Amino acid sequence: MIELHLATPPEVVNAGVGIHGVRRSRDVFRLPDLWQLHLYNYTAELTVDGTTYTVAPGFVSLTPAGASVQFDYLGRSEHLYAHFRPRLAGEPSHVPVVQDAGEAAPLLSGLLRSAIESSPSGSARTTAEIWTALWRIAELTPATTETGHPAVATAIAYIEANLAQPLTVPALARLAGVSHNHLTRLFQMETGSSVIAYLRQRRMTRARHLLVSSTLSIPAIATSVGIPDLQAFNKTCRRELGASPRAIRNAVAGAGVAG
C-alpha cells in the first residue's frame, strides 16, 4: 500500500495518451518529483522499486514520485496517464500500487480522456477530472483489506494484482507467511469462500467485464484472466457465468442494438 493525500486537489502537470512497446520492449525510468497514474489497455509487467506486478486491460496503477519504474511490454501498448503532485494535507488514503478497476474502468477512462481533452494541463477542469479519478481509485480498495487478517489481506492483494498469472494456494500461503491449511481456514472465515473459489470468482468477474465492455478478442481475455486454454476458459464461463464467452458478448451487443 502507498499513502496518497487527496484532501485537496493535486497539481496536475501533464495528462495524455502513452504509446509504447513499438521500438523497444522495455522502458526504465524515474520521475523524481511527480506521481504517475496509468490506466492500461494492454497486458505487461510493471516493476516498481523492485516489486513486479502484472497489469492488464482495465488495471490502474499509482507510482509515487522518485520510484524506480520498469515496464516490460508484449507489443504495442497504449495507456492513459497523468503526472501530478499531491498536496500534503489531511489524512492520507491507503491505495495499492496496482489494482483491477473492474466495472469502474470505463468511468476512469472517461475522466482521464476528459482531462486530456481539457488540456493544457493545469486548467481547473483538468485538475478536477484527475482529482475525481484519484478519489475513485482510492475507493476501489475494499475497507476490509486493512482490518482483516494480514495473511488474507496479502493473499487477496496479490490475487487482485496477478489474475493473469498461474496462482496456487501453496504459493499464496508462502507469500502470506502462513501454512497452506492455515490460509485456507483464515480465508474461509473472513470471506466465506475457499481461496480457489475466490480466485475463480474474481477471474470470471473480470472476464465478464472485458467481454461486455471491451473489444478485446476472447483469446486475449482468457489470457488476461489467467485461463489461456480456450477450452478451459469456455467451460469455466459456462459453469460460473451461465453461458459461453461468445454468447455473453453477443447478448450485450444484441441488447445494445435493440435499445
Secondary structure, DSSP 4 states (H G I P E B T S, - for coil): -EEE--SS--EEEEEEEEEESSS-SEEEEE-TT-EEEEEESS-EEEEETTEEEEE-TTEEEEE-TT-EEEEEESSSEEEEEEEEE----SPPEEE-SEEE-GGGHHHHHHHHHHHHHTPSTTSHHHHHHHHHHHHHHHTTS-THHHHS-HHHHHHHHHHHH-TTS---HHHHHHHHTS-HHHHHHHHHHHHSS-HHHHHHHHHHHHHHHHHHH----HHHHHHHTT---HHHHHHHHHHHHSS-HHHHHHHHHHHHHH-
